[in-house]
């Protein structure tokens, strides 16, 4: 099968590699090189770097809309199907409908749950015990297309957005490879999603990492897991940002009347409903990340203070 692959982020890499082993990749479409890092150097996307290693034809359009030159190039490739994985841009209808089998998307949730841009983070944030991956035909609205295949992924208690993304990426690669031929052969009939069961994930911002100490320690830990890669979780101490780099819920006899956010011995913090969170590593604004014991030696007034 001849495929044009649309992707940008790291989670797309195992899927592109798996497709390359089984099918002909006519071209890869990814986002343009962008300035990144402290040095503000121009950097290509992870998918671009892999496509270059695989010696594949690469397109990096600024926009897919109103781009007749790209549309002409894609049409000339005469692909059977387009595959979209973490591309980061919405495809216009004229692109979606170009190949014979149209365009399929891999979405890392069990649609219609968690439509939108951050399904993995939301599954962790909500403390879900399982999630999954969906292969669907792209529809006219966000993640609403008919489903070709789904597979469940259990979420381990210590999974974070890095480990879970890696698991789902590998699972998605396996599912997509075994689904495409069956779809092409007419063995799979796309199934409409249940619109009554739809939930959405939202775009995550830096502000979403702010800790609310009124929440339970488990809820805060889920926030840490969900935002492990970005934006992280943080609080304020002495009017300075304090990043919590590692933590875990702990059974701890919190003092009666202690307010949520109060720091106890060994860096244990009182949370909502009498729960407690053990901070293991942290980073004060402008300082290096450090373990809790070293931090306590340097800031003895930390114990007994209150985090906001």
Order of alpha helices (4+ residues) and beta strands (2+ residues): beta-alpha-beta-beta-beta-alpha-beta-alpha-beta-alpha-beta-beta-alpha-beta-beta-alpha-beta-alpha-beta-beta-beta-beta-beta-alpha
